[in-house]
Amino acid sequence: MASSPRGGAVRWVTVNPEEFQPLPGKEGGELRFILRGDPKTLNPVVAQETTSTAVIGDLFSGLTKLDLKTMTYVPDLAKRWHVLDNGRRYIFELRENLRWSDGHPISADDVVFTYRDVYLNPQIPNSTADMLKGVLKTPQQVRNFVRKLDEKRVEFRLPEPFAPFLGIMASPILPRHKLERYVKEGNFMSAWNVSTPPSQIVGSGPYRLVRYVKGQRVEYEANPYYYERDDMGKHLPYIKRKVGYILQDPDTALLMYTTGGVDMLSPRPQDLLVLSKLGGSSLYNLGPTPAITFLVFNQNPRSSLPQYKLRWFQNKLFRLAVSYAIDRESMCTLVYNGLAVPLYGPITPANRPYYKEGLFPQYSYSPQKAKELLLKAGFRYGKDGWLRDAEGHTVEIVLLTNADNKEREKLGNMIKEDLEKIGIKVIFRTLDFNTLVRKLSTPPYDWEAVIIGLTGSLDPHFGRNVWHSSGTLHIWNPMQKKTATQWEARVDALLDRAASTLDQKVRISLYQEAFRIIAEEQPMIFLVAPQSILSVSDRLNNVFPTVWGFYREESMFFK
């Protein structure tokens, strides 16, 4: 292998979670990594986009957390819990001597405040509330959901058994002494914004924020009050400082990694040739990513779009035609160097056991089939070859994606070419990611079509805010007060039934039926599922990556 600043030779590593076993480590060092963009907010309740969650994820803890080795939920801020009344009542006991990152004690009051005053506050839209809507269906059920028993014990009451409950309890617990005033003043949604001094961002996770410089970096230090210790009694995390460099240009990120400026990189397929020659580094093949990449049309009747365009996008035959017109196989080859598979539904092969071969109809590339569907839907071709609707409007679409994402830019150019082959004019533009998110998530919802992605979720219920018609991330028509279509009503009912059954086989079948309906309706045109690759410096030990994140990241240390 060629020599490099790291020295040594590259290793390809296949992950086997059953073999994950952290070694005792040594304290110290500074971990340097890459962030793909500036955060939109530092508030974990408001954060929906990955640029925000990637920055603040290590600052907070929940009552539970997911053990990525066993794929079960284990205690976090809670040291134990008791399940009563056949899963309708839970009592959580907090650990002793818990403190926030500013030294203030953590108590049952913080837990009650978090759920009663924030997550279940109708004035604060959030993903945790979306997940709980599947079980808390009346105002009285919401009021009775959580109560303090004493300083260290909290009781949760459910009207019926709720399979995803322990996963929801992994939502960040919030400091009442810092955030209560924002709730009372009615401005919680703007609390802890990117202009907030880092010292005011108080959490219970392994790190606390030291400095944020827009467009440059985010600096962290180990939380001195974090509760976890290793078997020898040493405070975790072992690594006491972290720096995240904000690099939207992947070429710059690759250069920084190969010269030793950062310790890990999520490479693009075209980067692998360079990395395969890099010494002192390990390449991890984590398998298909759970993240989905898709094209989605705006079907929101509250948007600023003209009615005739809404009619196009709300027409199932139009969406199916677009799906048939897209050459996914070429995307896998040309954009991902073959390290991807075509995607036709809302989950990827990483979502075991819910995914299975043959679950979704396959919209194999066929411009002829696409044209037939468009004619069936009432569109016509003019003498100039461009498609027109029944009222004579030329079918022209403004397609957006986020700037500095080279893969999505390539996908956008390929989609433009594919759609113009069937007579649809496409104006393809890129926008700053946070600007794009604002267009998608806030009135007047001024967008027509976008290429974007979602990270995926272990339990399908945690994607409820995407797939349920009332969800804040139901991108094509969010937060519906009354379900807009019959098929969305069927999906809503299946999601609700799946959440209330504890029989795993039944849950799997219900979710599979819901996902099959979504795939048949194509509200999103699902595109590709890339392989998940990670490159990590061999200076690091206790490195246990999975497609869902690092196992025991706080135990990572420098050799």
DOSEDO-615146 format. One line per 5 residues: number of its first residue (from 1); their letters; for each residue x, y, z of C-alpha. Coordinates in Angstrom, 1 decimal, decimal comma, padded with zeros to 4 digits. Each point is the difference from the previous one (the first is absolute). Last residue first. Layout:
BEGIN
NUM	A	X:Y:Z  ...
end
This chain:
BEGIN
559	KFFMS	-004,3:004,0:021,4  -002,7:002,7:-000,1  -003,3:-000,8:001,7  -003,6:-001,0:-000,8  -002,0:-000,9:003,1
554	EERYF	-002,4:002,9:-000,4  -001,0:-001,4:-003,4  -001,5:-003,1:001,7  -001,3:-001,4:-003,3  000,3:002,6:-002,7
549	GWVTP	-002,9:001,0:-002,3  -003,0:-001,8:-001,7  001,9:-001,3:-003,0  002,5:-001,5:002,6  003,3:001,2:001,2
544	FVNNL	002,0:-001,6:002,9  003,4:001,8:000,4  001,4:-001,0:003,4  003,4:001,3:-001,0  001,0:003,1:-002,1
539	RDSVS	003,4:000,6:-001,5  -001,1:-002,3:-002,8  -001,7:003,0:-001,6  -003,6:-000,8:-001,1  -001,6:-000,3:-003,4
534	LISQP	-003,8:-000,7:-000,1  -002,0:-001,6:-002,8  -003,8:-000,4:-000,1  -001,2:-001,6:-003,2  -002,4:002,2:-002,0
529	AVLFI	-003,8:-000,5:-000,2  -001,4:001,6:-003,1  -002,9:002,0:-001,4  -003,4:000,0:001,8  -002,5:002,2:-001,8
524	MPQEE	-001,9:001,4:003,0  -003,8:000,1:-000,1  000,5:-003,3:-001,8  -003,5:-001,5:000,4  001,1:-003,6:-000,3
519	AIIRF	003,1:000,5:002,2  -002,2:001,7:002,6  -002,4:-002,9:-000,1  002,9:-002,5:000,4  001,3:001,9:002,9
514	AEQYL	-003,3:-000,2:001,9  -000,3:-003,7:-000,8  003,6:-000,6:001,2  -000,8:001,9:003,2  -003,0:-002,1:000,8
509	SIRVK	001,9:-003,3:-000,8  002,9:001,0:002,3  -002,3:001,0:002,8  -001,8:-003,3:-000,2  003,3:-001,9:000,3
504	QDLTS	001,1:002,1:002,8  -003,1:-000,6:002,2  000,0:003,1:002,3  -002,9:001,7:-001,9  -000,8:003,6:000,5
499	AARDL	002,5:001,6:-002,3  -000,8:-002,3:-002,9  -003,7:001,0:000,2  000,8:003,7:-000,2  002,3:-000,5:-002,9
494	LADVR	-002,6:-002,1:-001,8  -002,7:002,6:000,6  002,2:002,8:-001,3  000,9:-002,0:-003,1  -003,7:-000,5:-000,8
489	AEWQT	-000,7:003,7:000,5  002,9:000,8:-002,3  -001,6:-002,3:-002,7  -003,4:001,8:000,4  001,5:003,4:-000,6
484	ATKKQ	000,3:003,4:001,7  -000,2:-001,1:003,6  -001,6:002,8:002,0  002,2:002,2:002,2  003,0:-000,7:-002,4
479	MPNWI	003,3:000,8:001,6  002,1:-000,3:-003,1  -001,0:-000,4:-003,7  002,9:-001,3:-002,2  002,4:000,0:002,9
474	HLTGS	-001,8:-002,0:002,7  002,8:001,4:002,2  -002,3:001,7:002,5  -002,2:-003,0:000,2  -003,8:000,1:-000,2
469	SHWVN	-000,1:-002,2:-003,1  002,0:-002,7:001,6  003,1:-001,0:-002,1  002,6:002,6:001,0  -000,9:000,7:003,6
464	RGFHP	-000,6:-003,7:000,4  003,7:-000,7:-000,8  000,6:-001,0:003,6  -002,8:-002,5:-000,3  002,1:-001,8:-002,6
459	DLSGT	002,4:-001,1:002,8  003,6:000,3:-001,1  -000,5:003,3:-001,9  001,0:001,4:-003,3  002,3:003,0:-000,7
454	LGIIV	-002,2:001,9:-002,4  001,1:001,3:-003,4  -000,5:002,9:-002,5  -000,8:000,6:-003,6  -002,6:002,7:-000,3
449	AEWDY	-003,1:000,8:-002,0  -002,3:003,0:-000,1  001,0:002,4:002,8  -001,5:002,9:001,8  -001,4:-001,5:003,2
444	PPTSL	-001,7:003,3:000,8  000,5:-000,8:002,8  002,8:-001,9:001,7  001,5:-003,5:-000,2  001,1:-000,5:-003,6
439	KRVLT	001,1:003,5:-000,8  001,7:000,3:003,4  001,9:-003,3:-000,7  001,3:001,4:-003,3  001,3:003,1:001,6
434	NFDLT	001,7:-002,2:002,6  001,6:-002,1:-002,7  001,3:002,9:-002,2  -001,8:-000,3:-003,3  000,6:-001,9:-003,2
429	RFIVK	-002,0:000,4:-003,2  -001,4:-002,2:-002,8  -002,6:001,4:-002,4  -001,7:-003,0:-001,5  -002,2:-000,2:-003,1
424	IGIKE	-002,0:-003,2:-000,2  -000,2:-001,5:-003,5  000,8:-003,7:000,7  003,7:000,4:-000,8  -000,1:003,2:002,0
419	LDEKI	-000,7:-002,1:003,1  003,1:-002,1:-000,4  002,3:002,9:-000,6  -001,3:002,0:003,0  000,2:-003,2:002,1
414	MNGLK	003,7:-000,5:-001,0  000,8:003,7:000,8  -001,7:-000,4:003,4  001,7:-003,2:000,8  003,4:001,6:-000,7
409	EREKN	-000,9:002,9:002,2  -001,2:-002,4:002,7  003,4:-001,8:-000,2  001,9:003,2:000,1  -001,6:001,3:003,1
404	DANTL	001,4:003,5:000,0  -003,4:001,7:-000,5  -003,2:-001,6:001,3  -002,5:-001,1:-002,6  -002,7:001,7:-002,1
399	LVIEV	-002,1:-000,9:-003,1  -002,0:002,7:-001,6  -002,6:-001,8:-002,2  -001,4:000,8:-003,4  -003,0:-001,9:-001,5
394	THGEA	-001,2:002,5:-002,6  -003,5:001,2:000,9  -002,6:-000,8:-002,6  -003,0:-000,6:002,3  000,2:-003,7:-000,4
389	DRLWG	003,6:-000,1:000,9  002,9:000,5:-002,4  003,1:-002,0:-000,7  002,7:001,3:-002,3  000,7:-001,6:-003,4
384	DKGYR	-000,3:003,2:-002,0  -003,1:-001,2:-001,7  -001,6:-000,2:003,5  -000,3:-003,1:002,1  -003,1:-000,7:002,0
379	FGAKL	-000,8:-000,5:003,7  -003,2:-001,6:001,1  001,2:-002,6:002,5  -000,1:-002,8:-002,6  002,3:002,1:-002,2
374	LLEKA	002,4:000,4:003,0  -000,1:-003,8:000,7  000,8:-000,8:-003,6  002,9:002,4:000,0  001,5:-001,6:003,2
369	KQPSY	-000,4:-003,5:-001,5  002,0:001,1:-003,0  002,7:001,7:002,1  000,5:-003,4:001,8  002,5:-000,3:002,8
364	SYQPF	-001,2:-002,6:002,4  -002,7:001,1:002,5  000,3:-003,0:002,3  -003,1:-000,7:002,2  001,1:-000,3:003,7
359	LGEKY	000,2:-003,0:002,3  001,9:-002,1:-002,5  003,0:-000,5:002,2  -000,7:000,7:003,7  000,3:003,0:002,2
354	YPRNA	-001,6:000,1:003,4  002,4:-002,4:001,7  002,4:001,7:-000,7  000,1:003,6:-001,1  003,5:000,0:-001,6
349	PTIPG	-001,6:-001,4:-003,2  -001,5:003,5:-000,6  -003,3:001,5:001,1  -002,4:002,4:-001,8  -000,4:-001,9:-003,3
344	YLPVA	001,5:-000,4:-003,5  003,8:000,3:000,7  002,6:-001,0:-002,6  003,2:-001,4:001,5  003,2:001,8:001,0
339	LGNYV	003,8:-000,4:-000,1  000,0:-000,3:-003,8  002,3:003,0:-000,5  -002,6:002,1:002,0  -000,9:002,7:-002,5
334	LTCMS	000,5:-001,8:-003,3  -000,8:-003,6:000,9  -002,7:000,4:002,6  -001,5:002,9:-001,9  000,1:-002,0:-003,2
329	ERDIA	-002,1:-002,7:001,7  -002,4:002,6:001,2  -001,0:001,2:-003,5  -003,0:002,2:000,8  -002,9:000,0:-002,4
324	YSVAL	-001,9:-002,7:001,8  -000,1:002,1:003,2  -001,1:003,1:-002,0  -002,9:-002,0:-001,5  -000,9:-001,3:003,4
319	RFLKN	-000,2:003,6:001,3  -002,2:001,1:-002,9  -002,2:-003,0:000,4  -000,5:000,8:003,7  -001,3:003,5:-000,8
314	QFWRL	000,6:002,3:003,0  003,2:001,4:-001,7  -001,8:000,9:-003,2  -003,0:001,5:001,8  002,3:002,1:002,2
309	KYQPL	001,5:001,4:-003,2  -003,4:001,1:-001,2  -000,8:001,6:003,3  002,9:002,3:-000,1  002,5:-000,6:002,8
304	SSRPN	000,0:002,3:003,1  -000,5:-002,9:002,4  -003,1:-000,7:002,1  -001,1:-002,7:-002,5  003,2:-001,9:000,8
299	QNFVL	000,8:-002,6:-002,8  003,6:001,1:-000,4  001,9:-002,6:-002,0  002,7:-002,3:001,4  003,2:-001,5:-001,4
294	FTIAP	001,6:-002,5:002,3  003,1:-001,0:002,0  -000,6:-002,4:002,8  002,3:-000,6:003,0  000,2:-003,5:001,4
289	TPGLN	003,4:-000,4:-001,6  000,8:-003,3:-001,7  003,0:-001,8:001,6  002,4:001,4:002,6  003,2:-000,3:-002,1
284	YLSSG	002,7:001,4:002,3  003,2:001,4:-001,5  002,9:000,1:002,4  002,9:002,5:-000,1  003,7:000,1:000,7
279	GLKSL	000,9:000,1:-003,7  -002,1:001,5:-002,8  000,0:-001,9:-003,3  -003,5:-001,3:000,4  -001,0:003,5:001,1
274	VLLDQ	000,8:001,5:-003,4  -001,9:-002,7:-001,9  -002,8:000,2:002,4  -000,7:003,7:-000,5  -002,1:-000,5:-003,1
269	PRPSL	-002,5:-002,0:002,1  -000,4:003,0:002,4  001,7:-000,3:003,4  -001,4:000,3:003,5  003,2:001,3:001,6
264	MDVGG	001,8:-000,5:003,3  003,0:001,4:001,9  000,3:003,5:-001,4  003,0:002,1:-001,1  002,1:-003,1:-000,8
259	TTYML	000,9:001,0:-003,5  -002,4:-002,6:-001,6  -002,8:001,2:002,2  000,4:003,7:-000,8  000,2:-000,8:-003,7
254	LATDP	-003,1:-002,1:000,1  -002,0:002,8:001,8  001,2:002,5:-002,5  -001,3:-002,2:-002,8  -003,2:-000,5:001,9
249	DQLIY	-000,7:003,8:000,0  -002,5:000,7:002,8  002,7:000,1:002,6  -000,9:001,0:003,6  002,8:-001,3:002,1
244	GVKRK	-001,1:-001,8:003,2  002,5:000,3:002,8  -000,1:-002,4:003,0  001,7:000,1:003,4  000,2:-002,3:002,9
239	IYPLH	000,3:-003,4:-001,7  -000,5:-002,6:002,7  -003,7:000,8:000,2  -000,4:-001,2:002,7  001,4:000,4:003,6
234	KGMDD	002,3:-002,7:001,2  -001,4:-002,4:002,6  002,0:-003,1:-001,3  -003,2:-001,5:-001,5  -000,5:003,2:-002,0
229	REYYY	-001,9:003,0:001,3  -003,3:001,6:-001,1  -001,7:002,8:001,8  001,0:003,0:-002,0  000,7:002,9:002,4
224	PNAEY	003,4:001,0:-001,5  -001,6:000,2:-003,5  002,9:-000,6:-002,3  000,8:003,0:-002,1  -001,4:001,1:-003,4
219	EVRQG	000,9:002,3:-002,9  -002,1:000,6:-003,1  001,7:001,2:-003,1  000,2:002,3:-003,0  -003,1:001,2:-001,8
214	KVYRV	-001,4:001,6:003,2  002,4:-000,2:002,9  -001,4:-002,0:002,9  001,8:-000,3:003,2  000,1:-002,0:003,2
209	LRYPG	-003,0:-002,4:-000,2  -000,3:-002,8:002,5  000,9:-003,6:-000,4  -001,0:-003,4:001,4  -003,7:000,9:000,2
204	SGVIQ	-002,0:001,8:002,8  -000,7:003,3:-001,6  000,3:003,7:000,4  000,3:002,4:-002,9  000,5:003,4:001,8
199	SPPTS	003,8:-000,3:000,1  -000,1:-000,3:-003,8  -001,3:003,6:-000,4  -003,3:-000,1:-001,9  000,4:001,3:-003,6
194	VNWAS	-000,7:-003,4:-001,6  -003,4:-000,1:001,8  -000,4:-001,3:003,5  -003,6:001,3:000,3  -001,8:001,0:-003,2
189	MFNGE	-002,6:-002,7:000,1  -000,4:000,6:003,8  -001,4:003,4:-000,5  -003,3:-000,2:001,9  001,2:001,9:003,0
184	KVYRE	-000,9:-002,9:002,3  001,9:-002,5:-002,3  003,0:002,3:-000,2  000,0:000,4:003,8  000,1:-003,7:000,5
179	LKHRP	003,2:-000,5:-002,1  003,0:000,4:002,3  -001,2:-001,2:003,4  -002,2:-002,7:-001,7  003,1:-001,6:-001,6
174	LIPSA	-001,2:-002,3:-002,8  -000,1:-003,8:-000,4  000,9:-001,0:-003,5  -002,2:-002,7:-001,6  001,1:-003,5:001,0
169	MIGLF	-003,4:-000,6:001,7  -001,5:-000,2:-003,5  002,0:-003,3:-000,5  -001,5:-001,4:003,3  -003,5:000,8:-001,3
164	PAFPE	000,2:-001,5:-003,5  -002,3:-003,0:000,8  -002,8:002,0:001,7  -002,4:-001,9:002,2  -003,2:002,0:000,5
159	PLRFE	-001,2:003,2:001,8  003,6:000,7:001,0  001,2:001,3:003,3  003,5:001,2:000,8  001,3:000,2:003,5
154	VRKED	003,2:001,9:001,1  002,3:-000,8:002,9  003,1:001,8:001,3  -001,4:003,1:001,7  -003,3:-001,7:000,9
149	LKRVF	-003,0:-001,4:-001,9  000,0:002,6:-002,8  -002,6:-000,3:-002,7  -000,3:-000,9:-003,6  -002,7:-001,0:-002,5
144	NRVQQ	-003,1:001,0:001,9  -000,4:003,4:-001,7  000,7:-001,5:-003,5  -002,6:-002,8:000,6  -002,5:002,7:001,1
139	PTKLV	000,6:002,0:-003,1  -000,8:-003,0:-002,1  002,0:-002,2:-002,5  003,2:-000,8:001,9  001,0:-003,3:-001,7
134	GKLMD	001,0:000,8:-003,6  000,4:003,7:000,9  003,0:-001,0:002,0  002,2:-000,2:-003,1  -001,1:003,4:-001,2
129	ATSNP	000,7:001,4:003,4  003,5:-001,3:-000,1  000,5:001,5:-003,5  -000,8:003,5:001,0  -002,5:002,8:-000,4
124	IQPNL	000,0:002,3:003,0  -003,3:001,9:000,5  -001,9:-003,3:000,7  002,3:-000,6:003,0  000,5:-003,7:000,4
119	YVDRY	003,7:000,1:-000,6  000,6:003,1:001,9  -002,1:000,5:003,2  -001,1:-003,5:000,8  002,9:-002,0:-001,5
114	TFVVD	003,1:002,1:000,9  -001,6:001,6:003,1  -000,8:-003,4:001,5  003,6:-001,2:-000,7  001,6:003,1:001,4
109	DASIP	-002,2:-000,1:003,1  001,1:-003,6:000,5  003,5:001,4:000,8  003,3:001,0:-001,6  002,2:002,0:002,4
104	HGDSW	001,7:003,2:-001,4  003,6:-000,4:-000,8  000,0:001,9:-003,2  000,2:-003,2:-002,1  -003,1:-001,2:001,8
99	RLNER	000,4:-002,2:003,0  -001,0:-003,5:001,0  000,9:-000,9:003,6  -001,8:-003,4:000,1  -001,6:-001,4:-003,1
94	LEFIY	-003,6:000,7:-000,8  -002,8:-002,6:000,7  -002,6:-000,4:-002,7  -003,5:-001,4:000,7  -001,9:-001,3:-003,0
89	RRGND	-003,8:-000,5:-000,3  -002,1:-001,5:-002,8  002,4:-002,8:-000,8  -002,0:-002,9:001,5  -001,0:002,1:003,1
84	LVHWR	003,6:000,6:001,1  003,4:000,3:-001,6  002,8:001,1:002,4  003,0:002,1:-001,1  003,7:000,1:000,8
79	KALDP	003,0:002,3:000,3  -001,7:002,8:-001,9  002,3:002,5:-001,5  001,0:-002,8:-002,5  -001,6:-003,4:000,6
74	VYTMT	-000,1:-002,5:-002,9  -002,0:-000,2:-003,2  000,7:-003,1:-002,2  002,0:-000,4:-003,2  002,4:-002,3:001,8
69	KLDLK	003,2:001,6:-001,3  -001,5:003,4:-000,9  -001,3:000,4:003,6  -002,7:002,6:-000,4  -000,4:002,6:002,7
64	TLGSF	-002,4:000,6:002,9  -001,0:002,9:002,2  001,4:002,3:-002,6  003,4:001,7:-000,4  001,2:003,2:-001,5
59	LDGIV	003,1:001,8:-001,2  001,3:-002,7:-002,3  -002,7:000,5:-002,6  000,4:003,8:-000,2  002,1:000,4:-003,2
54	ATSTT	-001,2:-003,0:-002,0  -003,6:000,9:001,0  000,3:003,4:-001,6  001,5:-000,9:-003,4  -002,2:-003,1:000,1
49	EQAVV	-003,2:002,1:-000,3  -002,8:-000,3:002,5  001,2:002,0:003,0  -002,9:001,7:001,9  000,2:-002,3:003,0
44	PNLTK	003,8:-000,2:000,0  000,4:003,8:000,1  003,3:001,0:-001,5  -001,6:001,2:-003,2  000,6:000,2:-003,7
39	PDGRL	003,4:-001,7:000,4  002,7:000,8:-002,5  000,9:-002,6:-002,6  001,6:-003,4:-000,7  001,8:-000,3:003,3
34	IFRLE	003,4:-001,7:-000,1  002,0:-001,5:002,8  002,9:000,7:002,3  000,4:-001,9:003,3  002,2:001,7:002,5
29	GGEKG	002,1:-002,0:002,4  -000,3:-001,1:003,6  -001,0:-003,0:002,1  001,3:-003,5:-000,4  -002,1:-003,0:-000,9
24	PLPQF	-001,2:-003,3:001,5  -001,1:-002,1:-003,0  -003,5:000,1:-001,6  -001,4:-003,3:-001,3  -001,9:000,0:-003,3
19	EEPNV	000,2:-003,5:-001,3  -003,8:-000,5:-000,3  -000,1:003,3:-002,0  001,9:-001,6:-003,0  001,3:002,7:-002,2
14	TVWRV	002,1:-000,8:-003,1  003,3:001,8:000,1  002,1:000,9:-003,0  003,5:001,0:001,2  002,3:002,8:-001,4
9	AGGRP	003,7:-000,2:000,6  002,4:001,6:002,4  000,9:003,7:000,2  -002,5:002,8:000,8  001,7:002,7:-002,0
4	SSAM	-000,1:-002,4:-003,0  002,0:-002,7:-001,6  -001,4:-001,9:-003,0  -001,0:-003,6:000,6
end
